[in-house]
Amino acid sequence: MDYSGKPKATIELNMPRTLHSVCALDCPDACSLLIDIDGTGKGSRLRGNPDHPVTRGFLCGKVARYLEREYDPARLTTPLRRIPGVAKGASGFEPITWDEALDEISAKLGSAAAEFGPESVLPYSYAGTMGYLNFSGMAHRFFHRLGASRLDRTICSSAGIAGLNDALGVRYGTEPEQFAQSKLIIAWGSNILTTNVHLWPFIVEARRNGARFYTIDPHRSRTGRLSDRHYTINPGTDAALAFAMMHVITSEGLESRDYVDQHTLGFDDLKARMQEWTPQRAAEITGIPAEDIVELAREYATTRPAAIRLGYGPQRSDRGAMAIRAVALLPALTGSWADVGGGLVLSTSGAFQINRNALEMPELQFRSPLGREARIVNMTTLGQALTELDDPPVKALVVYNSNPAAIAPDQNMIRAGLRRDDLFTVAIDQFENDTTDFADIVLPATTFLEHTDLYYAYGHYNLQLARPVLAAPGQALPNVEIFRRLAARMGFDEPCFRESDDDMIRGLLDTPQPFIAGITLEELEAQHSVRLRIPTPFRPFAEGGFGTPSGKCEFRAETLTFEPPVESRGGDQDLYQRYPLELISPKNHDNMNSTFGNRAANDEATGTLSIHPDDALARGIASGDAVAVRNDRGRIRLRALVSDTVGTGVVCCPAVRWARLAEDGNTINALTSQRLTDKGAAPTFYSCLVQVEKA
């Protein structure tokens, strides 16, 4: 039997065929895949499913080449143990059996729990896979039963979720298919061609029908270069721009009176509050001329339908939740929620109302030696957790679905923690990387083509099932099976640890929530992709229905405030005098966080710093020069690209490079801080002051 409880014969090796799968990478598109399998069982071609309403037959450049990763000879295929005498931070491992690995891990976790308490064990994971089972299922059960510290998974979207919930009460919005019917589309902090490429065909269709497409971003990305107009905004000032647009809309009576009267609360207070936010004031803060702000606000308010694709960039600053909230209030002011092709989307994930408690079983904490809910440790402040946390200190770290030595902020503090001789670290991955270099035990994981899982999306409304379509290499195992075996080694005898993958999926679907109710495993098995139980077209707030106490969009004007980021031109002036450039580190076009960091082209791109010609001239820097980028947290070496794709006072380096491949062994996160956002306790990656010098 395989891990789903199905016969292994479901993966046949005797005839060419085409099978379905789902891309598990951390992207809103959650693509439906078709893979051609040859007579030996090897995948020969991977492509987008033309019958899926959003994938529509094509893949991004990252995943179109995924079979290279699948069959890369560097894949991890057996458990590894650090060779005695090899220092942490360097690769040096010997193969061991699964029995040896599980025995050592269970012994180390058990001894840490016995001596320091189970909270001395810390899991660290995020979205290396977006499948429910391998993201959180059996792993969460295991750590709950152990009594380990709980991880607050904030590294990506928690500030944005907090801001969206403040504005709408829920986290969903306009479906991507409706963008084809928009007449004005604003990509606000969203590089669609890099991070949401399957929205692009709908934008192209809208533009063919006369729609205008604008971008708002500190960096004129690939998407910005193809827009009808790009607004270069100073990092961390998005709320100020949204407030000034509200000023223009309310001062000139451009709001939708019908929608405001029926479906919002607090308009009069909002109008009064926004009087101080003149376009002139916002221009000084945002760097966007006042006349451009006025023109944008008028056009947005008077064009129907108008849609905003809000990205996660604006939330990666000190007041990130406020920025998202401010932008998300705009469609209620103009009434564009009532239109097909109107509204706003940041994420659709809140519509997937699955039974998460049945999957993760938080009640197991009360069966642990702790006997209560465990403490919460923020993943963004991992450096502090590993070097400063006490009562108890972190004595064991289990990393899966993530590469914290590369992706987390304040890299040098993280490394200091990972180098501790008294820290036992397990890394579960498909390749050796920056984090495995510090591990004591490394375990080989399957790819999404090799295991069963159920997938939600945060860029569309289709629930998808994938079965294994390729055999796993060597001894690689799914996360679910690894934690099943580890639970058995630890003596956890609850029946939940023996559930099959299909049992877990049925538990996930067992919910009365209306968007999910009635969807079955059998339906998913037959159709592969099933639309949530929502209307077509889906206009979630056309008649109100917000997730707020009143059911209306509550402006709560008295709480709408703006403060400049600490590390910005408007923030701490002493710091700004020493480090006068604002560093942003958006997604690299051909990377997926750190997943493809071993590709040579990605290493080249993430080793480049874009700098405005004026800033380069003042420092004697030309394109191609080696430059040192530094602040109080670290120093890195990059190659300069002199370009007007960033404004003066801003520099841009794509993320995330593998430090083990960098010339000086340092990457952009040696410079970013562990300071948290206003809500959501998320990282402030884009609030980072640096100095740049010719090296």
Secondary structure, DSSP 8 states (H G I E B T S, - for coil): --TTSS-GGGS--SS-EEEEEE--SSSTT--EEEEEE-TTS-EEEEEE-TTSTTTTT---HHHHTHHHHHT-TT---S-EEE-TT--TTS--EEE--HHHHHHHHHHHHHHHHHHH-GGGEEEEE--S--BHIIIIIHHHHHHHHHT--EEE--SSSHHHHHHHHHHHSSS----GGGGGG-SEEEEES--HHHH-GGGHHHHHHHHHTT-EEEEEESB--HHHHTSSEEEE--TT-HHHHHHHHHHHHHHTT-S-HHHHHHHEE-HHHHHHHHTT--HHHHHHHHSS-HHHHHHHHHHHHHSSSEEEEE-SGGGSSTTHHHHHHHHHTHHHHHTGGGSTT-EEES--GGG----HHHHH-GGGGGGSTT-S---EEEGGGHHHHHHT--SS---EEEEES--HHHHSSSHHHHHHHHT-TT-EEEEEESS--TTGGG-SEEEEB--GGGS-EEE--SSSSEEEEE---S---TT-B-HHHHHHHHHHHTT---GGGG--HHHHHHHHH----TTTTT--HHHHHHHSEEE-S--SS--TTTT---SSTTSSEE--GGG------SSSTTS-HHHHHH--EEEE--B-TT-STTTTTTSHHHHHHTTEEEE-HHHHHHTT--TT-EEEEEETTEEEEEEEEE-TTB-TTEEE--B---GGGSTTS--GGGT----B-SSTT-B-TT--EEEEEE-
